[in-house]
Amino acid sequence: MAGGEKYYELLDIPKFARPDVLSLQAGPTAASLVERVDGGGFMSYGQIWPRLDLLFKGQATDDYIASQFSAYKDDWKNRAIQDAFRLLRELFKDKGNWYKVSNYRKHVLGCWFKTSIKGYWANEGRVYAVLINCRKQQPLSLDDVRFLGRGVYELHCIDDPNNPVPLIVDLSWHPGDTKRVPRVYEVSMDEAISIDNFEYSLIEFLEASSLAGISQPPPPDIDHILDLFRR
C-alpha cells in the first residue's frame, strides 16, 4: 500500500491483516494500516515487472541485471531487487511463454486497487495466472497462499476461456532460511479458501481501511463485495 496515494494490491491484505488473513478483524487491522501510513516511504519492486519478458527470452544476464536495477541510492535496496530478479530467472528462464497484463487500477471506495497478477504464463499445455510476492519481509503462510489463490481465481481466472490456474510465487525470506529461495504454489479451487471466507476477509479489510481514514466504508446493502471489483 502507498498510503499517501491510496493504492492497494491483493498482497496488502495478508500483510496488514490482524491477527491473520483468515480471522481478520477490522479494528486491529486498522491500527496496522495507520502504523504503516505513518511510517513513511518504502521500496518498490516495480522496476521488475516491465522486464519480466526478458527472462523467457534468455536475455536477463548478470550484467543486464546489475545495470538495470540500480536506481536506489541505498545499495541494499538495489541488491534486494537484483536478487529477486535472479530468482525469477531461475524459475522461468527458457520455460514457456509470458503474456504480461496491463497495470490497470480499479477505483473502489475512494482508493485504487492495482491488478493482482503480473501476467499469464503458458507452459507445457497449461496457462497460469501469476501473482509474485517479491517482498523480502512478507513471508506467506499457507493460509495466505490459499487466500491469494482464491483472489486470483475470482479476479483473473473465472471468466477466462483459457482456464488459467492461480500460481503464487513467493520470494520472501522465511524463518529458518539461510537465503531467499523461491516457493511456488499452484492453487486449485479445492485448496483455496471458500469464496465466502474470502469475501469475509475482504469486507473486514475494507472496514479497517475506512477506520484508518484511508477509504470509504463498504456499502451495507451489497450482496457480494467482489462485485465492486468486477464492475
Backbone as JSON, one array per atom type, in Angstrom:
{
  "sequence": "MAGGEKYYELLDIPKFARPDVLSLQAGPTAASLVERVDGGGFMSYGQIWPRLDLLFKGQATDDYIASQFSAYKDDWKNRAIQDAFRLLRELFKDKGNWYKVSNYRKHVLGCWFKTSIKGYWANEGRVYAVLINCRKQQPLSLDDVRFLGRGVYELHCIDDPNNPVPLIVDLSWHPGDTKRVPRVYEVSMDEAISIDNFEYSLIEFLEASSLAGISQPPPPDIDHILDLFRR",
  "N": [[0.83, -1.2, 0.0], [0.49, 2.22, -0.81], [0.31, 4.77, 1.16], [-0.09, 7.65, 0.96], [-1.09, 8.01, -1.62], [-3.14, 6.28, -1.72], [-3.16, 3.53, -2.68], [-3.72, 0.08, -3.12], [-2.9, -3.43, -3.21], [-3.62, -6.92, -3.82], [-1.85, -8.42, -2.25], [-1.45, -6.8, -0.05], [-3.45, -7.3, 1.76], [-3.1, -9.82, 3.29], [-0.69, -8.9, 4.36], [-1.22, -6.75, 6.16], [-3.21, -7.77, 7.71], [-4.74, -8.5, 10.8], [-5.72, -10.65, 13.41], [-4.71, -12.54, 11.57], [-4.97, -13.49, 8.09], [-7.24, -15.09, 7.68], [-8.81, -14.81, 9.91], [-9.37, -12.17, 10.1], [-9.7, -9.01, 11.66], [-11.36, -5.94, 11.82], [-10.7, -3.73, 13.55], [-8.03, -4.18, 14.87], [-6.61, -4.49, 12.46], [-6.95, -2.02, 11.26], [-5.38, -0.43, 12.95], [-2.89, -1.47, 12.29], [-2.71, -0.61, 9.64], [-2.71, 2.2, 9.96], [-0.3, 2.54, 11.31], [1.48, 1.81, 9.29], [0.95, 3.75, 7.31], [1.82, 6.03, 8.61], [4.45, 5.5, 8.67], [6.14, 6.35, 6.65], [8.27, 6.31, 3.68], [8.83, 3.59, 1.3], [10.38, 0.74, -0.29], [10.14, -0.23, -3.72], [9.35, -2.91, -5.9], [8.72, -2.43, -8.46], [10.28, -1.95, -10.73], [10.88, -4.39, -11.8], [8.69, -5.55, -13.15], [8.12, -4.58, -15.91], [10.18, -5.84, -17.23], [10.0, -8.55, -17.18], [9.5, -10.21, -19.37], [11.95, -10.59, -20.56], [13.18, -12.6, -19.16], [12.16, -14.91, -20.21], [13.16, -14.94, -22.68], [15.8, -15.41, -22.45], [17.55, -13.28, -22.05], [18.23, -12.03, -19.73], [20.88, -11.43, -18.41], [23.59, -11.56, -15.96], [25.06, -9.19, -16.09], [23.21, -7.51, -17.3], [21.22, -7.42, -15.31], [22.6, -6.19, -13.19], [23.06, -3.67, -14.3], [20.53, -2.64, -14.84], [19.02, -2.57, -12.51], [19.57, -0.48, -10.44], [18.65, 1.85, -9.33], [18.19, 2.97, -6.82], [19.55, 4.95, -4.15], [20.38, 3.71, -1.85], [22.27, 0.91, -1.56], [21.52, -1.62, -0.65], [18.85, -1.85, -1.25], [18.88, -1.96, -4.05], [20.27, -4.38, -4.32], [18.44, -6.17, -3.21], [16.35, -6.1, -5.08], [17.71, -6.97, -7.37], [18.39, -9.56, -6.52], [15.84, -10.72, -6.32], [15.05, -10.67, -9.01], [16.92, -12.41, -10.13], [16.15, -14.8, -8.89], [13.65, -15.16, -10.08], [14.53, -15.53, -12.65], [15.77, -18.02, -12.4], [13.51, -19.6, -12.06], [11.94, -19.24, -14.41], [13.42, -19.05, -16.8], [13.75, -19.69, -20.2], [11.45, -21.24, -20.24], [8.45, -21.92, -21.47], [5.97, -19.43, -22.39], [5.43, -15.92, -21.85], [2.85, -13.68, -21.03], [2.21, -10.53, -20.54], [0.2, -8.5, -18.36], [-1.77, -5.53, -18.45], [-1.01, -2.84, -16.27], [-3.41, -2.14, -14.77], [-5.72, -0.2, -12.8], [-8.22, -0.33, -10.31], [-10.8, 1.68, -9.15], [-12.04, 1.79, -6.01], [-14.22, 2.52, -3.5], [-12.98, 4.96, -2.9], [-10.24, 4.53, -3.03], [-7.41, 3.14, -4.8], [-7.07, -0.01, -6.34], [-4.55, -2.05, -7.39], [-3.8, -4.22, -10.18], [-3.84, -7.74, -9.55], [-2.21, -9.77, -10.53], [0.84, -10.36, -12.4], [1.08, -11.31, -14.92], [0.34, -13.82, -17.47], [1.37, -17.13, -17.69], [2.23, -19.46, -20.02], [2.83, -22.82, -20.23], [3.89, -26.02, -21.08], [1.37, -26.87, -22.02], [-0.44, -25.76, -20.26], [-2.0, -22.91, -18.69], [-1.15, -20.27, -16.55], [-2.15, -17.96, -14.08], [-0.27, -15.51, -12.74], [0.78, -14.49, -9.64], [3.15, -12.61, -7.96], [5.16, -12.46, -5.16], [7.51, -10.4, -4.18], [8.36, -9.28, -1.88], [10.66, -9.14, 0.57], [10.4, -9.2, 3.35], [7.89, -10.22, 3.83], [6.87, -13.04, 4.43], [4.89, -15.65, 3.15], [2.26, -17.43, 4.58], [0.72, -20.7, 4.48], [-2.02, -20.33, 4.63], [-2.18, -17.68, 3.78], [-1.44, -18.09, 1.1], [-3.56, -19.68, 0.2], [-5.64, -17.85, 0.47], [-4.8, -15.84, -1.37], [-4.79, -17.36, -3.7], [-7.54, -17.85, -4.09], [-8.39, -15.18, -4.5], [-6.98, -14.47, -6.86], [-8.12, -16.3, -8.63], [-10.87, -15.51, -8.65], [-10.71, -12.9, -9.63], [-9.16, -12.96, -11.95], [-9.28, -15.36, -13.36], [-11.75, -16.72, -13.52], [-13.52, -15.99, -15.57], [-12.07, -16.41, -17.84], [-11.53, -17.88, -20.94], [-9.34, -19.51, -21.4], [-8.93, -20.9, -19.13], [-7.1, -20.41, -16.87], [-4.81, -21.27, -14.18], [-4.41, -20.31, -10.81], [-1.23, -19.19, -9.79], [1.03, -18.85, -7.29], [3.89, -17.14, -6.51], [6.39, -17.01, -4.26], [8.89, -15.07, -3.02], [9.98, -14.37, -0.63], [11.74, -14.07, 2.54], [11.78, -16.66, 4.65], [11.32, -17.73, 8.1], [14.08, -19.52, 9.34], [15.28, -19.83, 6.88], [18.37, -19.64, 5.12], [18.96, -18.14, 3.0], [17.25, -16.29, 0.41], [14.77, -18.16, -1.15], [12.9, -19.45, -3.9], [9.45, -20.11, -3.6], [6.85, -21.93, -4.91], [3.47, -22.1, -5.66], [0.87, -23.85, -6.94], [-2.43, -23.3, -7.07], [-5.31, -24.97, -6.62], [-8.93, -24.78, -6.79], [-10.03, -26.41, -4.92], [-8.13, -26.33, -2.96], [-7.89, -23.65, -2.32], [-9.22, -21.01, -0.18], [-12.72, -20.75, 0.67], [-15.15, -18.92, -1.29], [-16.88, -17.48, 0.32], [-15.41, -17.18, 2.72], [-13.31, -15.7, 1.68], [-14.59, -13.33, 0.91], [-15.46, -12.46, 3.41], [-12.99, -11.78, 4.68], [-12.16, -9.78, 2.93], [-14.17, -7.82, 3.2], [-13.83, -7.13, 5.92], [-11.25, -6.09, 5.75], [-11.66, -3.84, 4.13], [-13.35, -2.42, 5.83], [-11.51, -1.93, 7.87], [-9.71, -0.28, 6.49], [-11.33, 1.92, 6.11], [-11.76, 2.69, 8.8], [-9.19, 3.48, 9.36], [-9.04, 5.81, 8.03], [-8.42, 5.87, 5.35], [-9.98, 5.05, 3.2], [-13.41, 4.83, 1.98], [-16.23, 3.44, 3.8], [-17.38, 0.03, 3.25], [-20.36, -0.58, 1.34], [-23.45, -1.32, 3.0], [-25.46, -2.77, 1.79], [-24.75, -4.46, -0.26], [-24.64, -7.52, -2.04], [-22.47, -9.17, -2.76], [-19.23, -8.46, -2.1], [-17.16, -8.63, -3.91], [-18.26, -7.82, -6.27], [-17.82, -5.1, -6.47], [-15.27, -4.95, -7.44], [-15.41, -6.07, -9.88], [-16.99, -4.62, -11.58]],
  "CA": [[0.0, 0.0, 0.0], [1.1, 3.54, -0.77], [-0.69, 5.46, 1.94], [-0.39, 8.98, 0.51], [-1.84, 7.97, -2.86], [-4.25, 5.37, -1.52], [-3.07, 2.37, -3.54], [-3.62, -1.25, -2.53], [-2.94, -4.61, -4.07], [-4.12, -8.07, -3.07], [-0.84, -8.83, -1.27], [-1.51, -5.97, 1.15], [-4.43, -7.8, 2.72], [-2.4, -10.64, 4.3], [0.4, -8.16, 5.02], [-1.69, -5.91, 7.26], [-4.28, -8.46, 8.44], [-4.52, -8.85, 12.2], [-4.49, -11.39, 13.74], [-4.21, -13.17, 10.36], [-5.85, -13.19, 6.96], [-8.49, -15.84, 7.73], [-9.6, -14.36, 11.07], [-9.09, -10.74, 10.07], [-10.6, -8.14, 12.42], [-11.21, -4.58, 11.3], [-10.05, -2.82, 14.49], [-6.57, -4.36, 14.9], [-6.04, -4.28, 11.13], [-6.91, -0.56, 11.06], [-4.2, 0.06, 13.66], [-1.74, -1.86, 11.48], [-2.67, 0.27, 8.47], [-2.3, 3.54, 10.4], [1.14, 2.47, 11.61], [2.21, 1.78, 8.01], [0.79, 5.05, 6.65], [2.65, 7.0, 9.33], [5.83, 5.06, 8.7], [6.96, 6.98, 5.61], [8.49, 5.69, 2.39], [9.13, 2.18, 1.21], [10.98, 0.41, -1.57], [9.23, -0.86, -4.66], [9.9, -3.84, -6.88], [8.06, -2.12, -9.72], [11.21, -1.99, -11.86], [10.97, -5.75, -12.32], [7.56, -6.04, -13.95], [8.22, -4.38, -17.36], [11.32, -6.58, -17.77], [9.83, -9.98, -16.96], [9.53, -10.98, -20.61], [13.34, -10.91, -20.9], [13.52, -13.87, -18.53], [11.72, -16.0, -21.07], [13.93, -14.83, -23.92], [17.19, -15.7, -22.16], [18.33, -12.05, -22.17], [18.46, -11.44, -18.41], [22.21, -11.81, -17.94], [24.01, -10.91, -14.73], [25.44, -7.81, -16.41], [21.96, -6.77, -17.53], [20.56, -7.23, -14.01], [23.36, -5.2, -12.42], [22.95, -2.35, -14.91], [19.15, -2.17, -14.89], [18.4, -2.44, -11.2], [20.5, 0.29, -9.61], [18.05, 3.18, -9.26], [18.15, 3.49, -5.47], [20.81, 5.39, -3.54], [20.75, 2.66, -0.89], [22.66, -0.27, -2.35], [20.82, -2.81, -0.19], [17.59, -1.93, -1.99], [19.22, -2.46, -5.38], [20.63, -5.8, -4.21], [17.21, -6.94, -2.96], [15.64, -6.19, -6.35], [18.51, -7.83, -8.23], [18.24, -10.94, -6.04], [14.5, -11.19, -6.69], [15.02, -10.91, -10.45], [17.68, -13.63, -10.38], [15.31, -15.94, -8.5], [12.65, -15.34, -11.13], [15.24, -16.1, -13.8], [15.92, -19.45, -12.12], [12.22, -20.26, -12.21], [11.25, -19.1, -15.68], [14.28, -18.94, -17.98], [13.56, -20.64, -21.31], [10.32, -22.12, -19.96], [7.15, -21.44, -21.89], [5.78, -18.06, -22.89], [4.91, -14.96, -20.89], [1.93, -12.69, -21.57], [2.04, -9.56, -19.46], [-1.09, -7.81, -18.26], [-1.66, -4.1, -18.22], [-1.02, -2.47, -14.86], [-4.6, -1.33, -14.59], [-6.13, 0.05, -11.43], [-9.67, -0.26, -10.1], [-11.13, 2.62, -8.09], [-13.04, 1.18, -5.14], [-14.45, 3.16, -2.21], [-12.08, 6.08, -2.66], [-8.82, 4.2, -3.18], [-7.09, 2.37, -6.01], [-6.55, -1.37, -6.22], [-3.77, -2.44, -8.56], [-4.03, -5.59, -10.65], [-3.25, -8.71, -8.62], [-1.22, -10.62, -11.18], [1.8, -9.68, -13.28], [0.93, -11.83, -16.27], [-0.05, -15.21, -17.65], [2.48, -17.98, -18.11], [1.82, -20.66, -20.73], [3.93, -23.77, -20.18], [3.55, -27.43, -21.15], [-0.04, -27.07, -22.26], [-1.28, -25.13, -19.23], [-1.87, -21.46, -18.53], [-1.16, -19.89, -15.14], [-2.25, -16.54, -13.71], [0.88, -15.49, -11.84], [0.98, -13.46, -8.62], [4.53, -12.71, -7.47], [5.5, -11.74, -3.94], [8.95, -10.12, -4.09], [8.64, -8.59, -0.62], [11.55, -9.97, 1.35], [9.96, -9.27, 4.73], [6.5, -10.67, 3.92], [6.74, -14.47, 4.13], [3.5, -16.06, 3.02], [1.84, -18.69, 5.19], [-0.15, -21.48, 3.58], [-3.33, -19.67, 4.61], [-2.04, -16.53, 2.88], [-1.44, -18.6, -0.26], [-4.93, -20.11, -0.11], [-6.4, -16.62, 0.3], [-4.38, -15.22, -2.61], [-5.25, -18.21, -4.79], [-8.96, -17.55, -4.33], [-8.5, -13.85, -5.07], [-6.52, -14.51, -8.25], [-9.12, -17.01, -9.42], [-12.1, -14.74, -8.82], [-10.47, -11.65, -10.33], [-8.38, -13.09, -13.18], [-9.38, -16.67, -14.0], [-13.07, -17.32, -13.57], [-14.18, -15.7, -16.85], [-11.08, -16.54, -18.91], [-11.75, -19.14, -21.66], [-8.13, -20.34, -21.35], [-8.97, -21.64, -17.86], [-5.82, -20.34, -16.16], [-4.72, -21.74, -12.8], [-3.62, -19.39, -9.98], [0.13, -19.59, -9.41], [1.59, -17.9, -6.34], [5.34, -17.25, -6.42], [6.8, -16.33, -3.02], [10.33, -14.88, -2.98], [10.31, -13.77, 0.66], [12.69, -14.75, 3.44], [11.01, -17.32, 5.7], [12.1, -18.14, 9.27], [14.86, -20.73, 9.11], [16.01, -19.75, 5.62], [19.7, -19.03, 5.13], [18.94, -17.23, 1.87], [15.94, -16.27, -0.24], [14.53, -19.26, -2.09], [11.56, -19.34, -4.46], [8.43, -21.09, -3.27], [5.84, -21.82, -5.97], [2.24, -22.8, -5.27], [-0.24, -23.95, -7.88], [-3.56, -23.36, -6.14], [-6.61, -25.38, -7.15], [-10.03, -24.22, -6.01], [-10.23, -27.29, -3.77], [-7.15, -25.94, -1.95], [-8.11, -22.26, -1.96], [-10.31, -20.8, 0.77], [-14.01, -20.6, 0.01], [-15.46, -17.55, -1.68], [-17.48, -16.82, 1.48], [-14.32, -16.78, 3.61], [-12.55, -14.64, 1.03], [-15.35, -12.08, 0.99], [-15.42, -12.02, 4.8], [-11.73, -11.09, 4.92], [-12.12, -8.57, 2.11], [-15.04, -6.82, 3.83], [-13.17, -6.67, 7.15], [-10.12, -5.24, 5.37], [-12.21, -2.55, 3.68], [-13.78, -1.74, 7.05], [-10.29, -1.46, 8.52], [-9.2, 0.85, 5.71], [-12.19, 3.05, 6.43], [-11.45, 3.11, 10.16], [-7.87, 4.11, 9.32], [-9.15, 7.08, 7.33], [-7.81, 5.75, 4.03], [-11.01, 4.89, 2.17], [-14.79, 4.88, 2.44], [-16.69, 2.13, 4.29], [-18.12, -0.76, 2.26], [-21.82, -0.4, 1.43], [-24.06, -2.4, 3.76], [-26.52, -3.44, 1.05], [-24.23, -5.19, -1.41], [-24.69, -8.96, -1.8], [-21.14, -9.74, -2.89], [-18.27, -7.36, -2.13], [-16.33, -8.76, -5.1], [-18.88, -7.1, -7.39], [-17.21, -3.77, -6.58], [-14.01, -5.08, -8.18], [-15.68, -6.63, -11.21], [-17.78, -3.69, -12.38]],
  "C": [[0.86, 1.24, 0.0], [0.1, 4.47, -0.11], [-1.07, 6.81, 1.4], [-1.25, 9.0, -0.72], [-2.97, 6.95, -2.83], [-4.27, 4.24, -2.55], [-3.01, 1.11, -2.68], [-3.38, -2.27, -3.63], [-3.29, -5.79, -3.19], [-3.15, -8.51, -1.98], [-0.91, -8.01, 0.01], [-2.48, -6.52, 2.19], [-3.79, -8.76, 3.72], [-1.28, -9.89, 5.01], [-0.09, -7.42, 6.25], [-2.74, -6.6, 8.12], [-3.86, -8.78, 9.87], [-5.8, -9.5, 12.74], [-3.89, -12.15, 12.56], [-5.28, -13.03, 9.29], [-7.19, -13.93, 7.03], [-9.37, -15.46, 8.91], [-9.45, -12.85, 11.22], [-10.16, -9.95, 10.83], [-10.3, -6.7, 12.06], [-10.41, -3.68, 12.24], [-8.54, -2.98, 14.55], [-5.9, -4.13, 13.54], [-5.97, -2.79, 10.81], [-5.68, 0.04, 11.74], [-2.92, -0.28, 12.89], [-1.59, -0.96, 10.26], [-2.22, 1.68, 8.85], [-0.81, 3.57, 10.68], [1.95, 2.5, 10.32], [2.12, 3.13, 7.3], [1.7, 6.09, 7.29], [4.13, 6.67, 9.24], [6.71, 5.63, 7.61], [7.14, 6.11, 4.39], [8.81, 4.21, 2.46], [9.79, 1.92, -0.14], [9.98, -0.35, -2.42], [9.99, -1.8, -5.58], [9.33, -3.59, -8.27], [8.98, -2.13, -10.93], [11.24, -3.36, -12.54], [9.91, -6.03, -13.39], [7.68, -5.76, -15.44], [9.31, -5.24, -18.02], [11.16, -8.1, -17.65], [9.94, -10.78, -18.25], [10.95, -11.37, -21.02], [13.8, -12.22, -20.28], [13.23, -15.04, -19.46], [12.45, -16.01, -22.41], [15.41, -15.11, -23.7], [18.1, -14.49, -22.2], [18.67, -11.41, -20.82], [19.79, -11.93, -17.85], [22.53, -11.11, -16.63], [24.4, -9.45, -14.98], [24.2, -6.95, -16.64], [21.3, -6.44, -16.2], [21.27, -6.13, -13.21], [23.19, -3.79, -12.98], [21.55, -1.77, -14.82], [18.54, -1.88, -13.53], [19.37, -1.77, -10.23], [19.98, 1.7, -9.36], [18.11, 3.8, -7.87], [19.54, 3.95, -5.0], [21.31, 4.37, -2.53], [21.04, 1.37, -1.64], [21.92, -1.53, -1.91], [19.47, -2.97, -0.9], [17.84, -2.46, -3.4], [19.54, -3.95, -5.33], [19.38, -6.67, -4.01], [16.43, -7.14, -4.26], [16.39, -7.11, -7.31], [18.37, -9.3, -7.83], [16.89, -11.52, -6.45], [14.44, -11.51, -8.19], [15.8, -12.18, -10.81], [16.88, -14.88, -10.0], [14.24, -16.21, -9.55], [13.29, -15.92, -12.39], [15.42, -17.61, -13.61], [14.62, -20.21, -12.4], [11.75, -20.33, -13.66], [12.12, -19.12, -16.93], [14.04, -20.09, -18.96], [12.41, -21.61, -21.07], [9.02, -21.44, -20.41], [7.15, -20.01, -22.4], [5.08, -17.2, -21.85], [4.03, -13.94, -21.59], [1.61, -11.71, -20.45], [0.64, -8.95, -19.5], [-0.83, -6.33, -18.03], [-1.75, -3.82, -16.72], [-2.22, -1.56, -14.59], [-4.95, -1.21, -13.1], [-7.65, 0.16, -11.38], [-9.95, 0.67, -8.93], [-12.3, 2.07, -7.29], [-13.07, 1.93, -3.82], [-13.4, 4.23, -1.88], [-10.61, 5.77, -2.69], [-8.64, 3.32, -4.41], [-6.57, 0.99, -5.65], [-5.84, -1.75, -7.51], [-4.06, -3.9, -8.93], [-3.24, -6.58, -9.8], [-2.12, -9.51, -9.25], [-0.31, -9.79, -12.08], [1.71, -10.17, -14.71], [0.44, -13.26, -16.26], [1.13, -15.98, -18.24], [1.91, -19.24, -18.74], [3.0, -21.62, -20.8], [3.38, -25.19, -20.16], [2.04, -27.66, -21.19], [-0.98, -26.47, -21.22], [-1.01, -23.64, -19.18], [-2.04, -21.13, -17.05], [-1.32, -18.38, -15.02], [-1.3, -16.33, -12.53], [0.89, -14.26, -10.94], [2.37, -13.67, -8.03], [4.7, -11.84, -6.23], [7.01, -11.59, -3.85], [9.33, -9.55, -2.73], [9.43, -9.5, 0.32], [11.04, -10.21, 2.76], [8.48, -9.64, 4.87], [6.4, -12.15, 3.55], [5.27, -14.89, 4.13], [3.27, -17.39, 3.73], [0.99, -19.45, 4.17], [-1.55, -20.9, 3.53], [-3.3, -18.41, 3.73], [-2.12, -16.98, 1.42], [-2.84, -19.03, -0.68], [-5.84, -18.91, -0.31], [-6.08, -15.98, -1.06], [-4.84, -16.03, -3.82], [-6.71, -17.97, -5.12], [-9.12, -16.18, -4.98], [-8.09, -13.82, -6.53], [-7.55, -15.2, -9.13], [-10.35, -16.15, -9.7], [-11.89, -13.5, -9.68], [-9.84, -11.82, -11.71], [-8.58, -14.41, -13.93], [-10.81, -17.09, -14.34], [-13.77, -17.12, -14.91], [-13.25, -15.87, -18.04], [-11.28, -17.89, -19.62], [-10.53, -20.05, -21.68], [-8.01, -21.13, -20.06], [-7.64, -21.61, -17.11], [-5.94, -20.8, -14.71], [-3.94, -20.71, -11.99], [-2.27, -19.99, -9.61], [0.71, -18.5, -8.53], [3.08, -18.16, -6.21], [5.8, -16.39, -5.24], [8.33, -16.28, -2.96], [10.79, -14.29, -1.65], [11.31, -14.62, 1.43], [11.89, -15.34, 4.6], [11.91, -17.63, 6.9], [12.81, -19.47, 9.0], [15.63, -20.73, 7.81], [17.4, -19.15, 5.86], [19.88, -18.08, 3.95], [17.52, -17.24, 1.29], [15.86, -17.43, -1.23], [13.11, -19.11, -2.63], [10.66, -20.47, -3.98], [7.26, -20.88, -4.25], [4.66, -22.69, -5.59], [1.23, -22.71, -6.4], [-1.5, -24.24, -7.07], [-4.83, -23.77, -6.87], [-7.71, -24.78, -6.28], [-10.45, -25.15, -4.87], [-9.3, -26.91, -2.62], [-7.36, -24.51, -1.47], [-9.2, -22.15, -0.89], [-11.61, -20.61, 0.0], [-14.25, -19.13, -0.36], [-16.1, -16.79, -0.52], [-16.4, -16.35, 2.45], [-13.49, -15.66, 3.01], [-13.29, -13.31, 1.16], [-15.42, -11.56, 2.42], [-14.15, -11.22, 5.07], [-11.64, -9.79, 4.15], [-12.98, -7.47, 2.72], [-14.38, -6.27, 5.09], [-11.99, -5.76, 6.82], [-10.6, -3.87, 4.91], [-12.76, -1.75, 4.86], [-12.58, -1.16, 7.79], [-9.71, -0.25, 7.81], [-10.02, 2.1, 5.96], [-11.91, 3.59, 7.83], [-10.12, 3.85, 10.23], [-7.89, 5.44, 8.58], [-8.58, 7.06, 5.92], [-8.85, 5.7, 2.93], [-12.39, 4.98, 2.8], [-15.22, 3.5, 2.94], [-17.42, 1.35, 3.2], [-19.61, -0.58, 2.43], [-22.47, -1.57, 2.14], [-25.03, -3.25, 2.96], [-26.03, -4.22, -0.16], [-24.17, -6.69, -1.09], [-23.3, -9.59, -1.8], [-20.14, -8.61, -3.06], [-17.37, -7.43, -3.36], [-16.93, -8.05, -6.3], [-18.3, -5.71, -7.56], [-15.94, -3.8, -7.41], [-14.21, -5.59, -9.6], [-16.41, -5.65, -12.13], [-16.88, -2.86, -13.29]]
}
